[in-house]
Amino acid sequence: MFTRAARLTHVTFNRRRWLILALALAAVLTAMPSISPGPAGPRRIAFIVDSWYRWSHADVIGRRFLDGYRMGDRSYPAPLTIASVFRDAAVPDDLAPELASRYGFRVATSITDALLEPQSRSRLAADGVLIATREDIPGTRQRQSPVRRVQVMGDILRIMDQTGTHVPVFIDKMLAATWEDSQTIVGDAARRGVPLMAGSVLPFTPLDQPLRTSGVTVGVVIASTPLWAFGFHAAELLQGFMEQRAGRETGVAEIRDVGAAYLSMANRDGWGGRVFDALWATARTRRSRAPSTPILSPQSVVLLIQYTDGARGVLALTSEFIDDSEFLLGAQYADGTVATSGLILKGQPYDHFGYLVHALSDFFTTRRPSVPVERTLLTTGVVLFGQQARQGGVLAPRPPVSYTPARGRP
C-alpha cells in the first residue's frame, strides 16, 4: 500500500510518462505525410430539357456527363453526373426513362421535383442546373417548348431562394426568344449572385488556325442558312473573336440586313469585302457547287454589325457554297492585311461537344464562368434584332451590352 507521499510520486510519474508519450506521438504524426480526405461524390446536375431523343442537344451534352467525353485525341471521365432530368415536352421515343434505368438518375415530374431532394424538400438535390430546352425565335414556325425560358429560369431561382442555396446555371444556346426575357434572366441571376453561363459550343471548338485579334477592324463569319438555326452559333463565333480586340467590349451601335446586295455595295471593302472573298475561296464543304466569283441568293442573310468603338462585324448566312457543318471566320486589320480561318464540325457522335462539356465541368465545379454571360446576352440580341432588321430598318440591343471578356479564346 502506497503512503500519501508515494501516491503523489506515482501520479507525478504517470503524468510525466503520458506527457512524454504524447510528445513522441505528436512528433511521429508531424513527420508523417498529410493525408487528404477521400474524394467527395461527383457533383450532381439537374438537367432541364424539352425532350431527350437521339442526337438532340440534350443527348450530345447529357451522354457526355454520363459516359465521359473526348477533346481531340484525348478521352476524359466526366467529373460530374446527372442526378435528375425533367422534360417539359417529351417525345414518344424519348430516351430519358431508358437512360435513367441504366445510369440511375431520376426522371422528375417537375422542375421542383428535379431540383429538390426526395427525402427533404427543403434541400437542393443538385450542385448545378443545365437548361437545354428549345426556344426558337417567334415567327420561325418551329416547334416551341411549351414553357418560355424565362419561366423555367424563374422557377429555378424561386426554388433556390426557398432553400437558401444558389448553384451555377448554364443555358444552352441563346438566352431566350425575346430581348426582354433575356435581360430579365441575366438581371435576376445577377441580383441573387447566381453564377450564370450560356452559349454555343462553337467558341470552345478549336479553329483550323488561330487568328490575331490585335488591330482587327472587321470580323466576318460565313455560315449556312437559315438564321433561326445557325445565326446564333455564327454570332457566338464572331463575338468570341471580336471581343478580344480591346480590353473591354462596349457593345453594338446598330445592325442592318443587306442580304444579297452586300456583293454590290459601293463600300463593300469597308465591310470586309476582301475577307468575304478570301473566305469564299477557302470553303470546303460545297466546293464543287461554288462558282469562281461569290454569289448570294435572295434568301441569303448578311447582317452588318457596327460596334460602338468603330469596329465592324459581318454575319453572312448562305447555303450557296457551304453546308451546315462549316463555319468560316476571317478578319481585316488596320494595316490592311486579311486573315482567314474556320472549322468544320464532325458528324456523329459529335465529339466537338466534349469541348463544351469540359468547360461546363469546370464551371459547375469552380462556380466561375469561363466566358461572361454578357457575351451571350449580346449575341442573343444580335440574332433577335437581326431577325427584325430583315424587315427593314436599323436596330440594336438597348441599352448597349458592355463587359470585360475573358482573355484568350476558351
C-alpha positions as CSV (number, residue, x, y, z in Angstrom):
1,M,0.0,0.0,0.0
2,F,1.3,3.4,-1.0
3,T,1.9,6.1,1.5
4,R,0.5,9.6,0.7
5,A,3.9,10.7,-0.5
6,A,4.4,7.6,-2.5
7,R,1.0,8.0,-4.2
8,L,1.8,11.6,-5.1
9,T,5.2,10.5,-6.6
10,H,3.4,7.7,-8.5
11,V,0.8,10.1,-10.0
12,T,3.6,12.6,-11.0
13,F,5.5,9.8,-12.7
14,N,2.4,8.7,-14.7
15,R,1.7,12.3,-15.8
16,R,5.3,12.7,-17.0
17,R,5.1,9.3,-18.8
18,W,1.9,10.3,-20.6
19,L,3.3,13.7,-21.5
20,I,6.4,12.0,-23.0
21,L,4.2,9.6,-24.9
22,A,2.0,12.4,-26.2
23,L,5.0,14.5,-27.3
24,A,6.5,11.4,-29.1
25,L,3.2,10.7,-30.8
26,A,2.9,14.3,-31.9
27,A,6.4,14.2,-33.4
28,V,5.6,11.0,-35.3
29,L,2.4,12.5,-36.7
30,T,4.2,15.7,-37.7
31,A,6.7,13.6,-39.6
32,M,4.1,11.6,-41.5
33,P,2.8,12.9,-44.9
34,S,-0.5,14.7,-44.6
35,I,-3.5,12.6,-45.7
36,S,-6.2,14.3,-47.7
37,P,-9.8,13.3,-47.1
38,G,-11.2,10.9,-49.6
39,P,-12.8,12.4,-52.7
40,A,-16.3,13.6,-52.3
41,G,-19.0,12.1,-54.5
42,P,-19.4,13.5,-58.0
43,R,-21.2,16.8,-58.3
44,R,-24.7,16.5,-59.4
45,I,-26.6,18.2,-62.2
46,A,-30.3,18.8,-62.6
47,F,-30.9,18.6,-66.3
48,I,-33.9,20.6,-67.7
49,V,-34.7,19.7,-71.3
50,D,-37.7,19.7,-73.6
51,S,-37.1,16.1,-74.6
52,W,-34.2,13.6,-74.9
53,Y,-34.0,11.9,-78.3
54,R,-31.1,10.6,-80.2
55,W,-28.6,13.3,-81.2
56,S,-30.7,16.1,-79.7
57,H,-28.7,18.7,-77.8
58,A,-29.9,17.0,-74.6
59,D,-28.4,13.8,-75.9
60,V,-25.0,15.1,-77.1
61,I,-24.5,17.0,-73.9
62,G,-26.1,14.7,-71.4
63,R,-24.4,11.5,-72.5
64,R,-21.0,13.1,-72.1
65,F,-21.8,13.8,-68.4
66,L,-22.8,10.1,-68.1
67,D,-20.1,8.4,-70.1
68,G,-17.2,11.0,-70.3
69,Y,-16.1,12.9,-73.3
70,R,-13.3,13.5,-75.8
71,M,-11.3,16.6,-76.8
72,G,-9.3,15.9,-79.9
73,D,-7.4,12.6,-79.3
74,R,-7.8,12.5,-75.6
75,S,-10.6,11.0,-73.5
76,Y,-11.8,12.3,-70.2
77,P,-14.1,11.0,-67.5
78,A,-16.8,13.4,-66.6
79,P,-16.3,14.8,-63.0
80,L,-20.0,15.4,-62.7
81,T,-23.1,13.3,-63.1
82,I,-26.7,13.8,-63.9
83,A,-28.9,13.5,-60.8
84,S,-32.3,14.2,-62.3
85,V,-33.9,15.0,-65.7
86,F,-37.1,17.0,-66.2
87,R,-38.7,17.0,-69.7
88,D,-41.4,19.6,-70.5
89,A,-42.2,18.2,-73.9
90,A,-41.2,14.5,-74.0
91,V,-41.5,12.9,-77.5
92,P,-42.8,9.3,-78.0
93,D,-39.4,7.8,-78.4
94,D,-37.9,9.8,-75.5
95,L,-34.7,8.2,-74.2
96,A,-34.8,9.5,-70.6
97,P,-36.6,6.5,-69.0
98,E,-34.2,4.0,-70.6
99,L,-31.1,6.1,-69.7
100,A,-32.4,6.6,-66.1
101,S,-32.7,2.8,-65.7
102,R,-29.1,2.4,-67.0
103,Y,-27.4,5.3,-65.1
104,G,-29.5,5.7,-62.0
105,F,-30.8,9.3,-62.4
106,R,-34.3,10.3,-61.6
107,V,-36.9,11.2,-64.2
108,A,-38.6,14.2,-62.4
109,T,-42.2,15.2,-62.8
110,S,-41.5,19.0,-62.5
111,I,-38.7,21.4,-62.1
112,T,-39.3,21.5,-58.4
113,D,-39.0,17.7,-58.3
114,A,-35.8,17.8,-60.3
115,L,-34.1,20.3,-58.0
116,L,-35.1,19.1,-54.5
117,E,-34.0,16.1,-52.5
118,P,-36.8,13.5,-52.5
119,Q,-36.3,12.9,-48.8
120,S,-36.0,16.5,-47.8
121,R,-38.0,19.0,-49.9
122,S,-36.0,21.9,-48.3
123,R,-32.6,20.9,-49.7
124,L,-31.3,21.1,-53.3
125,A,-30.6,17.8,-54.9
126,A,-28.1,19.4,-57.4
127,D,-24.8,21.3,-57.4
128,G,-25.7,22.9,-60.7
129,V,-28.5,23.2,-63.2
130,L,-28.3,22.8,-67.0
131,I,-31.1,24.1,-69.2
132,A,-31.3,22.7,-72.7
133,T,-34.9,23.4,-73.7
134,R,-36.0,24.7,-77.1
135,E,-36.9,28.3,-77.6
136,D,-36.9,29.4,-81.2
137,I,-37.3,32.9,-82.4
138,P,-41.0,33.8,-82.8
139,G,-42.3,33.7,-86.3
140,T,-40.0,30.9,-87.5
141,R,-42.8,28.3,-87.2
142,Q,-40.5,25.9,-85.5
143,R,-41.7,23.6,-82.7
144,Q,-41.7,25.6,-79.5
145,S,-41.1,24.4,-75.9
146,P,-44.4,24.8,-74.1
147,V,-42.7,26.8,-71.3
148,R,-40.8,30.0,-72.0
149,R,-37.1,30.0,-70.9
150,V,-37.7,33.0,-68.6
151,Q,-40.4,31.0,-66.8
152,V,-38.0,28.0,-66.5
153,M,-35.4,30.2,-65.0
154,G,-37.9,31.9,-62.8
155,D,-38.9,28.6,-61.3
156,I,-35.3,27.6,-60.7
157,L,-34.4,30.8,-59.0
158,R,-37.6,30.6,-56.8
159,I,-36.6,27.1,-55.6
160,M,-33.1,28.3,-54.9
161,D,-34.4,31.2,-52.9
162,Q,-36.6,28.9,-50.8
163,T,-33.8,26.6,-49.9
164,G,-31.3,29.4,-49.4
165,T,-28.8,27.6,-51.7
166,H,-27.8,29.2,-55.1
167,V,-25.9,27.0,-57.5
168,P,-24.5,27.6,-61.0
169,V,-26.8,27.6,-64.0
170,F,-25.9,27.0,-67.7
171,I,-28.3,27.8,-70.5
172,D,-27.6,26.0,-73.8
173,K,-27.5,28.3,-76.9
174,M,-29.3,31.7,-76.8
175,L,-30.7,33.0,-73.6
176,A,-34.4,33.5,-74.6
177,A,-36.6,34.2,-77.6
178,T,-37.1,37.9,-76.8
179,W,-34.7,40.7,-75.7
180,E,-36.8,41.5,-72.7
181,D,-36.8,37.9,-71.4
182,S,-33.0,37.6,-72.0
183,Q,-32.4,40.8,-70.0
184,T,-34.7,39.5,-67.2
185,I,-32.8,36.2,-66.9
186,V,-29.4,37.9,-66.7
187,G,-30.6,40.5,-64.2
188,D,-32.5,38.1,-61.9
189,A,-29.5,35.8,-61.7
190,A,-27.1,38.7,-61.0
191,R,-29.2,40.1,-58.2
192,R,-29.1,36.8,-56.4
193,G,-25.4,36.1,-57.0
194,V,-26.2,33.0,-59.1
195,P,-23.3,32.1,-61.4
196,L,-24.8,32.1,-64.9
197,M,-23.2,31.0,-68.1
198,A,-24.8,30.4,-71.5
199,G,-24.0,30.0,-75.2
200,S,-22.9,27.9,-78.1
201,V,-20.4,25.1,-78.5
202,L,-18.6,26.9,-81.3
203,P,-16.4,29.4,-79.3
204,F,-15.0,26.4,-77.4
205,T,-14.2,24.3,-80.6
206,P,-10.7,24.8,-81.9
207,L,-10.3,26.8,-85.2
208,D,-8.3,25.4,-88.1
209,Q,-5.7,28.0,-87.2
210,P,-5.7,30.9,-84.7
211,L,-6.3,34.5,-85.8
212,R,-4.6,37.6,-84.5
213,T,-7.0,39.8,-82.6
214,S,-4.9,43.0,-82.1
215,G,-5.6,45.6,-84.7
216,V,-8.7,44.0,-86.1
217,T,-11.1,46.4,-87.8
218,V,-13.6,44.0,-89.4
219,G,-14.6,40.4,-88.5
220,V,-16.5,38.2,-90.9
221,V,-18.3,34.9,-90.3
222,I,-19.9,32.9,-93.1
223,A,-22.3,30.0,-92.2
224,S,-25.3,28.2,-93.6
225,T,-28.9,29.3,-93.5
226,P,-31.5,29.7,-92.0
227,L,-30.9,32.4,-89.5
228,W,-33.1,30.8,-86.8
229,A,-31.0,27.6,-86.9
230,F,-27.4,28.8,-87.4
231,G,-27.4,32.6,-86.8
232,F,-26.8,32.3,-83.1
233,H,-23.8,29.8,-83.5
234,A,-22.3,32.2,-86.1
235,A,-22.8,35.2,-83.9
236,E,-21.1,33.5,-80.9
237,L,-18.2,32.5,-83.1
238,L,-17.9,36.1,-84.3
239,Q,-18.3,37.7,-80.9
240,G,-15.9,35.3,-79.2
241,F,-13.3,36.6,-81.7
242,M,-14.2,40.3,-81.8
243,E,-14.4,40.8,-78.0
244,Q,-10.7,40.2,-77.9
245,R,-9.9,43.3,-79.9
246,A,-9.8,45.5,-76.8
247,G,-9.7,45.4,-73.1
248,R,-13.5,45.8,-72.8
249,E,-16.5,45.2,-75.1
250,T,-18.6,48.3,-75.3
251,G,-21.4,46.9,-77.4
252,V,-23.2,47.2,-80.7
253,A,-24.5,50.5,-82.0
254,E,-26.6,49.2,-85.0
255,I,-27.5,46.2,-87.0
256,R,-28.9,46.1,-90.5
257,D,-29.5,43.4,-93.1
258,V,-28.4,44.0,-96.7
259,G,-28.8,40.4,-98.0
260,A,-27.5,39.7,-101.4
261,A,-27.0,43.4,-102.0
262,Y,-23.8,43.0,-100.0
263,L,-21.9,41.9,-103.1
264,S,-22.7,45.2,-104.9
265,M,-22.2,47.6,-102.1
266,A,-20.1,50.6,-103.0
267,N,-18.2,50.5,-99.8
268,R,-18.0,46.7,-99.5
269,D,-14.3,46.7,-98.8
270,G,-15.0,48.8,-95.7
271,W,-17.3,46.0,-94.6
272,G,-14.9,43.1,-95.1
273,G,-15.4,42.5,-98.8
274,R,-11.9,41.2,-99.3
275,V,-12.3,39.0,-96.2
276,F,-15.5,37.6,-97.6
277,D,-13.9,36.8,-100.9
278,A,-10.9,35.1,-99.2
279,L,-13.3,33.0,-97.1
280,W,-15.2,32.1,-100.2
281,A,-12.1,30.6,-101.7
282,T,-11.3,28.6,-98.6
283,A,-14.8,26.9,-98.2
284,R,-14.6,23.1,-98.4
285,T,-17.9,21.5,-97.8
286,R,-19.6,22.5,-101.1
287,R,-16.6,23.5,-103.1
288,S,-17.9,21.8,-106.3
289,R,-21.0,24.0,-106.2
290,A,-19.2,27.3,-105.8
291,P,-18.5,29.4,-108.9
292,S,-15.2,31.2,-109.2
293,T,-16.7,34.5,-108.0
294,P,-19.0,34.9,-105.0
295,I,-22.8,34.7,-105.4
296,L,-25.6,35.2,-102.9
297,S,-29.2,34.2,-103.4
298,P,-32.2,36.4,-102.4
299,Q,-32.6,34.1,-99.4
300,S,-29.2,34.9,-98.0
301,V,-28.8,36.9,-94.8
302,V,-26.0,39.4,-94.4
303,L,-26.1,41.3,-91.2
304,L,-23.8,44.4,-90.9
305,I,-22.9,45.0,-87.3
306,Q,-21.5,48.4,-86.3
307,Y,-19.8,48.3,-82.9
308,T,-19.8,51.4,-80.7
309,D,-16.0,51.7,-80.8
310,G,-15.9,51.8,-84.7
311,A,-15.1,48.1,-85.3
312,R,-17.4,46.2,-87.7
313,G,-18.7,42.7,-87.9
314,V,-20.4,40.8,-90.8
315,L,-22.6,37.7,-90.4
316,A,-23.3,36.2,-93.8
317,L,-25.6,33.2,-93.9
318,T,-25.9,31.4,-97.2
319,S,-26.2,27.8,-98.5
320,E,-24.7,28.5,-101.9
321,F,-21.2,27.2,-101.1
322,I,-21.2,26.0,-97.5
323,D,-23.2,23.4,-95.6
324,D,-24.4,23.4,-92.0
325,S,-21.2,21.8,-90.6
326,E,-18.8,24.5,-91.8
327,F,-18.2,27.9,-90.2
328,L,-15.7,30.4,-91.7
329,L,-14.1,33.2,-89.7
330,G,-11.9,35.9,-91.1
331,A,-10.6,39.3,-90.2
332,Q,-9.3,42.6,-91.7
333,Y,-6.7,44.6,-89.8
334,A,-5.7,48.2,-89.5
335,D,-2.6,47.6,-91.6
336,G,-4.7,46.4,-94.5
337,T,-3.9,42.7,-94.1
338,V,-6.5,39.9,-94.2
339,A,-6.5,36.5,-92.4
340,T,-8.9,33.6,-92.6
341,S,-9.7,30.5,-90.5
342,G,-12.8,28.5,-89.6
343,L,-13.8,25.0,-88.6
344,I,-15.8,22.0,-89.8
345,L,-17.9,20.2,-87.2
346,K,-17.7,16.5,-87.4
347,G,-20.8,14.3,-87.6
348,Q,-21.9,11.6,-85.3
349,P,-21.1,11.2,-82.4
350,Y,-20.4,15.0,-82.5
351,D,-17.3,14.9,-80.4
352,H,-16.9,18.6,-80.5
353,F,-19.4,18.8,-77.7
354,G,-16.6,17.5,-75.5
355,Y,-15.1,20.9,-75.5
356,L,-18.3,22.4,-74.2
357,V,-18.8,19.7,-71.5
358,H,-15.1,20.3,-70.4
359,A,-15.9,24.0,-69.9
360,L,-19.1,23.2,-68.1
361,S,-17.4,20.7,-65.8
362,D,-15.0,23.5,-64.7
363,F,-17.9,25.9,-64.3
364,F,-20.0,23.7,-62.1
365,T,-17.0,22.8,-60.0
366,T,-15.5,26.2,-59.5
367,R,-18.6,28.4,-59.9
368,R,-16.6,30.6,-62.2
369,P,-17.9,31.1,-65.8
370,S,-15.2,30.7,-68.4
371,V,-17.0,33.3,-70.5
372,P,-19.2,36.2,-69.2
373,V,-22.9,35.7,-69.7
374,E,-23.0,39.2,-71.2
375,R,-21.4,37.8,-74.3
376,T,-24.4,35.6,-74.8
377,L,-26.7,38.4,-74.0
378,L,-25.1,40.4,-76.7
379,T,-25.2,37.6,-79.3
380,T,-28.8,36.8,-78.4
381,G,-29.6,40.5,-79.1
382,V,-27.7,40.4,-82.4
383,V,-29.8,37.5,-83.7
384,L,-33.1,38.8,-82.4
385,F,-32.6,42.3,-83.7
386,G,-31.0,40.9,-86.9
387,Q,-34.2,38.9,-87.5
388,Q,-36.2,42.1,-87.1
389,A,-33.8,44.0,-89.3
390,R,-34.6,41.7,-92.2
391,Q,-38.0,43.5,-92.4
392,G,-36.1,46.8,-92.9
393,G,-34.6,49.4,-90.6
394,V,-31.6,49.7,-88.4
395,L,-31.8,48.2,-84.9
396,A,-29.5,47.3,-82.0
397,P,-29.7,45.9,-78.4
398,R,-30.6,48.6,-76.0
399,P,-29.0,49.5,-73.6
400,P,-25.7,48.6,-75.2
401,V,-24.2,45.5,-73.7
402,S,-20.8,46.2,-72.1
403,Y,-18.5,43.7,-70.4
404,T,-14.9,42.6,-69.8
405,P,-14.1,39.5,-71.8
406,A,-12.1,36.5,-70.6
407,R,-8.6,36.8,-72.0
408,G,-7.9,34.4,-74.9
409,R,-10.2,32.0,-76.7
410,P,-11.6,29.4,-74.3
